[in-house]
Amino acid sequence: MQDERVERDFNARSEEEQQAFLQQTWCDHCQQVNVGMINPREYLLKGTVFIEGDCLRCGNIVLTELTEDDF
């Protein structure tokens, strides 16, 4: 059985929560923390929620995996 990505609505989160996720990032390409992201896409994959976007600095994909502490 293939686990499929289930899209979620990032905009359903509070404005405060959205801003925290958009600003508190780590870019693997830039190797820097909190450079920010744009174009967020939230989804569920294999029981884990992810928020994926584009790094504000370099444009590469930034991926945030949410833990139970984030809920």
N, C-alpha and C positions, 0 to 999 in steps of 0.2 A: 504494500500500500504506500502510495506516495503522499507525503505531507505537502499540502498546498498552502501557499501564502494567502491569508485572508485579510483583505484591506479593512482598515479601521479609519474612523473620522478624527484626525488630529485636531480639527477645529471644534470638536465637541468638548475639548478640555478647556478649563478656565484660562483666561488671558494670562494670568500670573504663571500658571503651569506651562503654557505654551512658551512664554518668554524664557523661563528657566531652561527648558529643553533646547531652545534655539540658541541660547547663549553659552550654556555649560556643555561644551563639546570637547572632543579630542580628535584631531586630524592625524591619521597615520602618515599621510604624505608630508604635511608640514612639521610633524612631530612637535606640535604645540597644543596647549590646552586653551580652551575658551576663545577660539578664533571665531566661533559662530557658524550657523548654517542657515541656508535659505531653501525654499521649496521642500518643506517637510512632508514625508509620506509615512504614515503609521500603518503597521500591519502585525498580524499574529502569525508565527511560524513555529510549528512543533511545540506549541504551548508557551512560547515566549513572545512578548511584545517588543517590537523594534520600532525606532524612529530613525528614518534615513533621510538625509538631505545632502545639499551641496555645500562644501566648505566656502565660507565667505572670502577666504584668502586665495585659495588655489583652484577651487571649483571641483575638486575630487569628491568622491562620496564619503560622507561622515555617517557613521552608524552608531546609534545608542541602543544598548540592550537594557530594557527596564527590569529591575529586580523587584521583589515584593516590597522593599523599602520605598520604592517610587510610587506605590499605589496608596 
